[in-house]
Amino acid sequence: MELHNEKMKNAILIAGIVLVAFNLRPSITAVGPVISDIRLDTGMSNGAAGLLTTVPLLAFALLSPLAPKIAQRFGNEWTVFGGLLLLGIGIAIRPTDLVYLLFFGTLLVGAGIAICNVLLPGIVKNRFLKVGMITGAYTLSMNFMASLGSGISVPLAHGLELGWKNGLLFWGIFTVIALLAWIPQLRKKEQTEDIVKPNPAKSSLLKSKIAWQVTFFMGLQSFLFYCLIAWLPEILVSRGIDISTAGWMVSIMQIAGLPTAFLAPYLADRYPNQRGIIIVLSTSYIIGLTLLLFGSNMVILSISILLAGASQGASIALSLALLSLRARDAKQAANLSGMAQSIGYLLAAIGPFTVGVIFDLFSSWTPSLVLFILVAIAMFAAGLGAGRDQYVTAED
């Protein structure tokens, strides 16, 4: 009977984790395909519209080091519940023509996601022996919902005639479901005294060359990911693709990254040196972005989307794997994670806004696409350093 009860508790927890993971990306990825509608209704510029993707990244950067400290006070489970509440409130208040409420709601969305992002891995590690399997399940859920957010955003807004406001509000349904599914976990307050608190500011990692290379690799791949999520629909429309198809192509780009997101960390764990993986994924990324720059027909654009998507999935997963592979122990891994996510997301945060400003200045996507290629080359260079078979130290 006790064994049955334990299996039931684990099943409920796994379901809760998966449902929380459902909420970690679509409320962000759903914005890009309808950003032209948002601009039309609110009258904001392209640069200001780009901030709608930048604001959550700033929240990620600021709250990633703070989430474990909050969990120390209230427990992981209650803190995740609070993160979901913030996310739900943000989703509820942002569909409005009032620009300040739109941005405030977006900020709450980013804050809620940041808290859940940081704490879910710790919950998995504390409550399960098969960490990889559970982590894989919620990562797949997160990435799938991210692609769904991009894919059905326009059909919700235009096909079902809900408009962009109700289309964005739709994702609150999953937040409510996750809140209800998470309630059973609130009966147990974890012993959080042993949770490692990332504190990059006090860490010698700031003097480590490899730590900075890992940080830049994470930040630059995030820069490309969020720029493409925010602006790829508009870029594809400029190439003659209708907006609904463009939304689905962004979704397909993310789906193309699902297999490589599993494969990259698997291979990285088997070899002490990850430079070969980085060479392959970076080359694929650069080719995909170059085809996007010069492509003028559906076939070339589709190939570019698939190459960029596969590279994107691999780079995201590998950047997370490097946080552990380059660290000697759990404490150092947490410090490296805090540094890489805080500084990396700050770097990524400038991307969507910068691209919007560039388009306002030049009325062309060509300068931004050239920038993407240069960023991919810089990511390649950082990755070659981060992929070395060496732990981070203050003297490396």
C-alpha positions in Angstrom: 0.0 0.0 0.0 2.8 2.4 0.9 4.6 1.6 -2.4 1.3 2.3 -4.3 0.9 5.6 -2.5 4.4 6.6 -3.2 4.0 5.8 -6.9 0.8 7.9 -6.9 2.5 10.8 -5.3 5.3 10.7 -7.8 2.8 10.5 -10.7 1.0 13.5 -9.4 4.3 15.4 -9.0 5.5 14.5 -12.5 2.1 15.6 -14.0 2.5 18.9 -12.0 6.0 19.5 -13.3 5.0 18.8 -16.9 2.0 21.2 -16.5 4.2 23.9 -15.0 6.7 23.4 -17.9 3.8 23.9 -20.3 3.7 27.6 -19.1 7.4 28.4 -19.4 7.6 29.6 -23.0 4.3 30.0 -25.0 3.3 33.3 -23.4 6.5 34.7 -24.8 6.7 33.0 -28.1 3.1 33.8 -28.9 3.9 37.5 -29.1 6.1 37.6 -32.2 3.6 36.4 -34.8 1.0 39.1 -33.7 3.5 41.9 -33.0 2.3 43.8 -36.1 -1.3 43.7 -34.7 0.0 45.0 -31.3 1.9 47.8 -33.0 -1.2 48.8 -35.0 -3.5 48.9 -32.0 -1.1 50.6 -29.6 0.8 52.8 -32.1 4.2 51.8 -30.7 7.3 51.8 -32.8 9.2 48.6 -33.8 11.8 49.4 -31.2 9.2 49.6 -28.5 7.5 46.4 -29.8 10.9 44.7 -29.5 10.9 45.5 -25.8 7.9 43.2 -25.3 10.4 40.3 -25.8 13.2 42.1 -24.0 11.3 42.7 -20.8 10.9 39.0 -19.9 14.6 38.5 -20.5 15.5 41.3 -18.1 13.2 39.6 -15.5 15.1 36.3 -16.1 18.4 38.0 -15.6 17.4 39.8 -12.4 15.4 37.1 -10.8 17.5 34.0 -11.7 20.0 34.5 -8.8 17.2 35.6 -6.4 14.8 32.7 -6.9 16.8 30.2 -4.7 16.9 32.8 -1.9 13.2 33.2 -2.0 12.9 29.4 -2.0 15.1 29.3 1.1 12.4 31.3 2.9 9.2 29.8 1.6 10.2 26.4 0.1 10.6 25.4 -3.5 6.9 24.2 -4.0 5.3 27.4 -2.5 7.8 29.6 -4.5 6.9 27.8 -7.8 3.2 28.3 -6.9 3.9 32.0 -6.4 5.7 32.1 -9.7 2.7 30.6 -11.5 0.5 33.2 -9.8 2.7 36.1 -11.0 2.6 34.5 -14.5 -1.2 34.2 -14.4 -1.7 37.8 -13.3 0.7 39.0 -16.0 -1.2 37.1 -18.7 -4.5 38.5 -17.4 -3.5 42.2 -17.4 -1.3 42.6 -20.5 -3.9 42.3 -23.3 -4.7 46.0 -23.4 -4.2 49.1 -25.6 -2.7 50.8 -22.5 1.0 50.5 -23.2 2.1 50.8 -19.6 -0.1 47.9 -18.5 1.0 45.9 -21.5 4.6 46.2 -20.4 3.8 45.7 -16.7 1.9 42.5 -17.5 4.8 41.4 -19.6 7.2 42.0 -16.8 5.1 39.9 -14.4 5.0 37.1 -17.1 8.8 37.2 -17.2 9.1 37.2 -13.4 6.8 34.2 -13.0 8.6 32.2 -15.6 12.1 33.1 -14.2 11.1 31.7 -10.8 9.8 28.4 -12.2 12.7 28.1 -14.6 15.3 28.2 -11.8 13.5 26.0 -9.3 12.1 23.1 -11.3 15.5 21.5 -11.8 16.1 21.6 -8.1 12.8 20.0 -7.4 13.5 17.2 -9.9 16.9 16.6 -8.3 15.6 16.5 -4.8 12.6 14.3 -5.5 13.6 11.8 -8.1 16.5 9.3 -8.7 16.1 9.3 -12.5 16.8 13.0 -13.0 17.5 12.7 -16.7 14.2 11.1 -17.6 12.1 13.7 -15.7 14.2 16.6 -16.9 13.8 15.3 -20.5 10.0 15.1 -20.0 9.6 18.6 -18.8 12.1 20.0 -21.3 10.3 18.4 -24.2 7.0 19.8 -22.8 8.5 23.3 -22.5 9.9 23.2 -26.1 6.8 21.7 -27.6 4.6 24.4 -26.0 7.0 27.1 -27.1 6.6 25.9 -30.7 2.8 25.7 -30.3 2.8 29.3 -29.0 4.3 30.5 -32.2 2.2 28.3 -34.4 -1.3 29.0 -33.2 -0.9 32.6 -32.3 -2.1 33.9 -35.6 -4.9 31.3 -36.1 -6.2 32.2 -32.7 -6.1 35.9 -33.4 -7.3 35.9 -37.0 -8.6 32.4 -37.9 -10.9 32.2 -34.8 -11.2 36.0 -34.8 -10.2 36.3 -31.2 -7.9 39.2 -31.8 -4.4 39.4 -30.4 -5.7 40.3 -26.9 -7.8 37.2 -26.4 -5.1 35.2 -28.3 -2.6 36.1 -25.6 -5.1 35.6 -22.9 -5.7 32.1 -24.1 -2.4 30.9 -22.5 -3.8 31.7 -19.1 -5.9 28.5 -19.3 -2.7 26.4 -19.0 -1.6 28.5 -16.0 -4.8 27.9 -14.2 -4.5 24.2 -14.9 -0.9 24.2 -13.6 -1.9 26.0 -10.4 -4.6 23.5 -9.7 -2.3 20.6 -10.5 0.4 22.0 -8.2 -1.8 22.4 -5.1 -1.0 18.8 -3.8 2.7 19.8 -3.6 2.0 22.6 -1.2 1.4 20.2 1.6 5.1 19.5 1.7 7.6 22.3 2.5 11.0 21.2 1.4 14.0 21.4 3.7 15.8 24.1 1.7 18.8 24.7 4.0 21.0 22.6 1.6 19.9 24.4 -1.6 22.9 25.9 -3.2 22.5 29.6 -3.7 24.1 31.0 -6.9 26.0 34.2 -6.1 28.1 35.1 -9.1 29.0 38.5 -7.7 31.1 36.9 -4.9 32.5 34.1 -7.0 36.0 33.9 -8.5 34.3 32.7 -11.6 34.3 36.4 -12.8 38.0 36.0 -13.3 37.7 32.7 -15.2 38.1 32.8 -19.0 36.1 29.6 -19.5 33.3 30.9 -17.2 33.0 34.0 -19.5 33.2 31.8 -22.6 30.3 29.6 -21.2 28.4 32.8 -20.3 28.9 34.4 -23.8 27.9 31.1 -25.5 24.7 31.0 -23.5 24.0 34.7 -23.9 24.7 34.8 -27.7 22.6 31.7 -28.4 19.8 33.3 -26.3 20.3 36.5 -28.3 19.6 34.7 -31.5 16.8 32.6 -30.2 14.7 35.5 -28.8 15.5 37.7 -31.8 14.2 35.0 -34.2 11.2 34.3 -32.0 10.3 38.0 -32.0 11.1 39.1 -35.5 11.3 36.0 -37.8 7.5 36.2 -38.7 8.0 39.8 -39.9 11.2 38.8 -41.8 9.4 36.0 -43.5 6.4 38.3 -44.4 8.9 40.6 -46.1 10.0 37.6 -48.2 6.4 37.2 -49.4 5.1 34.7 -46.9 1.7 35.3 -45.4 1.6 36.0 -41.7 -0.2 32.7 -40.7 2.3 30.6 -42.6 5.1 32.6 -41.1 3.9 31.8 -37.6 3.8 28.1 -38.4 7.3 28.3 -39.9 8.6 29.7 -36.6 6.8 26.8 -34.9 8.5 24.4 -37.3 11.8 26.0 -36.5 11.4 25.2 -32.8 10.1 21.6 -33.5 13.2 21.0 -35.7 15.2 21.7 -32.5 13.6 19.1 -30.4 15.7 16.1 -31.5 18.9 18.0 -31.4 18.0 19.3 -27.9 18.1 15.7 -26.7 21.1 14.6 -28.9 23.5 17.5 -28.1 23.7 17.0 -24.3 23.8 13.2 -24.7 26.9 13.5 -27.0 28.4 16.2 -24.8 28.3 13.9 -21.8 30.0 11.1 -23.7 33.1 13.2 -24.7 35.3 15.4 -22.5 35.7 17.9 -25.3 32.6 19.4 -26.9 34.3 21.4 -29.7 33.2 19.0 -32.4 29.6 19.5 -31.5 30.0 23.2 -31.4 31.7 23.3 -34.9 28.8 21.3 -36.4 25.9 23.3 -34.7 27.6 26.7 -35.4 28.3 25.9 -39.0 24.7 24.8 -39.5 23.5 28.0 -37.8 25.6 30.2 -40.0 24.5 28.4 -43.2 20.8 28.7 -42.1 21.0 32.4 -41.4 22.9 33.0 -44.6 20.2 31.3 -46.6 17.6 33.4 -44.7 19.5 36.5 -45.8 19.6 35.6 -49.5 16.6 33.3 -49.8 13.7 34.4 -51.9 11.6 31.3 -52.4 9.8 28.9 -50.1 12.2 26.0 -50.6 15.4 28.0 -49.6 13.5 29.7 -46.7 12.3 26.3 -45.4 15.8 24.8 -45.5 17.1 27.9 -43.6 14.4 27.5 -41.0 15.2 23.8 -40.5 18.9 24.4 -40.2 18.5 27.3 -37.8 16.0 25.4 -35.8 18.2 22.3 -35.4 21.1 24.4 -34.5 19.0 26.4 -32.1 17.8 23.4 -30.2 21.4 22.0 -29.9 22.8 25.3 -28.8 20.2 25.8 -26.0 20.7 22.3 -24.7 24.4 22.4 -24.9 24.7 25.7 -23.1 22.8 24.2 -20.2 24.9 21.1 -20.3 28.1 23.1 -20.2 27.1 24.6 -16.8 27.7 21.2 -15.3 30.4 19.9 -17.5 32.7 22.8 -16.8 32.1 22.8 -13.0 34.0 20.6 -10.5 31.0 20.3 -8.1 27.4 21.3 -7.5 28.3 24.5 -5.8 30.5 25.6 -8.6 27.9 24.6 -11.1 25.3 26.7 -9.3 27.6 29.7 -9.3 28.4 29.2 -13.0 24.7 28.9 -13.7 23.9 32.1 -11.8 26.6 34.0 -13.7 25.7 32.6 -17.1 22.0 33.2 -16.8 22.2 36.6 -15.2 24.8 38.1 -17.6 23.8 35.9 -20.5 20.1 37.0 -20.4 21.2 40.6 -20.0 23.1 40.1 -23.3 20.1 38.4 -24.9 17.8 41.1 -23.7 19.3 43.8 -26.0 18.6 41.7 -29.0 14.9 42.1 -29.9 14.9 45.8 -29.0 18.1 46.4 -31.0 16.7 44.6 -34.1 13.5 46.7 -33.8 15.5 49.9 -33.7 17.6 48.8 -36.7 14.5 48.2 -38.8 13.1 51.6 -37.8 16.3 53.2 -39.0 16.8 51.2 -42.3 13.3 49.9 -43.1 15.0 46.7 -44.2 15.7 43.4 -42.5 19.1 42.9 -44.2 21.2 44.7 -41.5 19.6 42.7 -38.8 20.2 39.4 -40.7 23.9 40.4 -41.1 24.0 41.0 -37.4 22.6 37.6 -36.7 25.3 36.0 -38.8 28.0 37.9 -36.9 26.5 36.9 -33.6 26.5 33.2 -34.7 30.2 33.6 -35.6 30.9 35.1 -32.2 28.9 32.3 -30.5 31.1 29.8 -32.5 34.3 31.5 -31.1 32.9 31.5 -27.5 31.8 27.9 -27.9 35.3 26.7 -28.9 36.6 28.0 -25.7 33.7 26.8 -23.6 34.0 23.3 -25.1 37.5 22.7 -23.8 38.1 19.8 -21.5 38.8 22.0 -18.5 37.1 23.1 -15.3 36.5 26.7 -14.6 39.1 28.3 -12.3 40.2 31.8 -11.5 43.5 31.3 -13.3 42.4 29.7 -16.6 
